[in-house]
């Protein structure tokens, strides 16, 4: 460690390249290290579009989804309802003015112990001439729920809104994060 103590660089990450030899790590493109924080710049990949806190209400929705995404990735963390309810997702191409038929993405769940965790992917959201597919993988106290794909309707244009419901039941816990995937 004496060799490491003798180094004078700031905002530099070092690795042991030999016995008593420390060498600065070369930071590649799209990555920075400053003030002790390693950061990655996003040039594609997933972008957080919105976080929905599911502690009240019967519907959670995100509208005004910008064009340019190929998929939506929706993450469910501890989502539950005040009464036993399956959870459904529906999409819109009219910024939420109208939604297509909902697709069930989680088995029935009650408050607390039946909280939903997992995710679903909505594919082809950019397309105007093909089906959009909703593919869930979720888990509740009742077990893992997955399906090959639900085909969403109301998709004559690109998707610009999504809503999550529990058949009219009230949300009482959890968080939903919605990401756009380029």
C-alpha positions in Angstrom: 0.0 0.0 0.0 3.0 2.3 0.3 3.1 2.6 -3.5 -0.6 3.6 -3.5 -0.1 6.2 -0.8 2.6 7.8 -2.9 0.2 8.5 -5.8 -0.9 12.1 -6.2 -3.7 11.9 -8.7 -7.2 13.1 -7.9 -10.4 11.8 -9.5 -8.3 8.8 -10.6 -9.1 5.1 -10.2 -6.1 2.8 -9.8 -5.6 -0.9 -10.2 -2.8 -3.1 -9.1 -0.8 -3.9 -12.3 2.2 -5.6 -10.6 3.8 -6.1 -7.2 3.8 -2.7 -5.5 2.7 -1.1 -8.8 -0.5 0.8 -9.2 -1.7 2.1 -12.6 -4.4 4.5 -13.5 -7.5 3.0 -15.0 -8.3 4.4 -18.5 -11.9 5.6 -18.6 -13.6 4.7 -21.9 -16.1 6.8 -23.8 -19.5 7.4 -22.2 -18.1 7.0 -18.7 -16.8 9.7 -16.3 -15.3 9.6 -12.8 -15.4 12.8 -10.8 -15.7 13.6 -7.1 -15.7 9.9 -6.3 -18.7 9.2 -8.6 -18.6 6.9 -11.5 -21.2 7.9 -14.1 -22.4 6.4 -17.4 -23.9 8.6 -20.0 -27.0 7.2 -21.8 -26.9 6.9 -25.5 -29.8 4.5 -26.0 -30.8 1.8 -23.7 -33.5 2.4 -21.1 -34.7 5.8 -20.0 -36.9 6.2 -16.9 -40.1 7.8 -18.2 -42.0 7.9 -14.9 -42.5 6.5 -11.4 -46.0 5.9 -10.2 -46.6 5.5 -6.5 -49.4 3.0 -6.0 -50.8 3.9 -2.6 -54.2 5.2 -3.6 -56.6 5.4 -6.5 -58.0 2.8 -8.9 -55.9 3.7 -12.0 -52.3 4.6 -12.5 -51.3 6.0 -15.8 -48.4 7.6 -17.7 -49.3 9.8 -20.7 -47.3 11.9 -23.2 -44.8 9.1 -23.9 -42.5 10.6 -26.5 -41.9 9.0 -29.9 -38.7 7.1 -30.6 -39.0 4.1 -28.2 -39.3 0.5 -29.4 -40.5 -1.0 -26.2 -41.8 -0.1 -22.8 -40.4 -1.9 -19.8 -42.6 -1.7 -16.7 -41.3 -2.7 -13.3 -43.6 -3.6 -10.4 -42.3 -3.3 -6.8 -44.6 -4.4 -4.0 -47.8 -3.3 -5.7 -51.1 -4.4 -4.0 -54.7 -3.5 -3.8 -57.1 -3.1 -0.8 -59.1 -6.1 -2.0 -58.2 -9.2 -4.0 -57.6 -8.2 -7.6 -55.7 -9.2 -10.7 -53.6 -6.4 -12.3 -54.2 -5.2 -15.9 -52.2 -3.1 -18.3 -53.8 -1.2 -21.3 -52.2 1.0 -23.9 -53.3 4.1 -25.8 -52.4 5.8 -29.0 -54.6 8.8 -28.2 -52.6 10.1 -25.2 -55.0 8.4 -22.8 -58.3 9.7 -24.3 -59.1 6.0 -25.1 -57.4 2.7 -24.2 -57.5 -0.6 -25.9 -58.5 -3.9 -24.2 -56.5 -4.5 -21.0 -54.1 -7.5 -20.6 -53.8 -9.2 -17.3 -50.2 -9.0 -16.1 -50.5 -10.5 -12.5 -52.7 -13.0 -10.7 -55.2 -11.9 -8.1 -53.6 -10.2 -5.2 -54.8 -8.9 -1.8 -53.3 -6.3 0.4 -49.8 -6.9 1.9 -48.7 -10.5 1.6 -50.0 -10.7 -2.0 -47.9 -7.8 -3.3 -46.9 -8.0 -6.9 -43.2 -7.8 -8.0 -41.9 -8.3 -11.5 -42.1 -6.7 -14.9 -43.7 -6.6 -18.3 -42.5 -5.6 -21.7 -44.7 -3.9 -24.2 -43.3 -4.6 -27.7 -43.6 -2.7 -31.0 -44.9 0.5 -29.4 -43.5 2.6 -32.3 -45.3 0.7 -35.0 -48.4 1.8 -36.7 -49.2 -1.3 -38.7 -48.4 -4.3 -36.4 -49.8 -5.7 -33.1 -48.3 -4.5 -29.8 -47.5 -7.4 -27.4 -47.6 -7.3 -23.6 -45.3 -9.9 -22.0 -45.5 -10.1 -18.2 -43.4 -12.0 -15.7 -44.7 -11.2 -12.2 -44.8 -12.9 -8.8 -47.3 -12.8 -6.0 -47.9 -14.9 -2.9 -50.0 -17.1 -5.3 -46.9 -17.9 -7.5 -45.3 -16.7 -10.7 -47.5 -15.5 -13.5 -46.3 -15.5 -17.1 -48.0 -15.7 -20.4 -46.7 -16.0 -24.0 -48.1 -12.6 -24.9 -51.3 -10.6 -24.7 -52.2 -8.7 -27.8 -53.2 -5.1 -27.0 -55.8 -3.3 -29.1 -56.2 0.4 -29.9 -52.9 0.4 -31.7 -53.4 2.0 -35.1 -50.7 4.5 -34.1 -47.6 4.5 -31.9 -48.3 4.1 -28.2 -48.2 7.3 -26.2 -49.9 6.3 -22.9 -50.2 3.3 -20.6 -52.5 2.6 -17.7 -52.4 0.0 -14.9 -55.6 -1.0 -13.0 -56.9 -3.6 -10.7 -60.4 -4.2 -12.0 -61.7 -1.1 -10.2 -60.0 -1.9 -6.9 -57.9 0.6 -5.0 -54.1 0.5 -4.9 -52.7 0.5 -1.4 -49.0 -0.1 -1.7 -46.0 -0.2 -4.1 -44.3 1.5 -6.9 -44.4 1.1 -10.7 -41.5 2.4 -12.8 -42.0 2.8 -16.6 -38.9 2.8 -18.9 -38.7 3.6 -22.6 -36.3 1.2 -24.5 -34.7 2.5 -27.7 
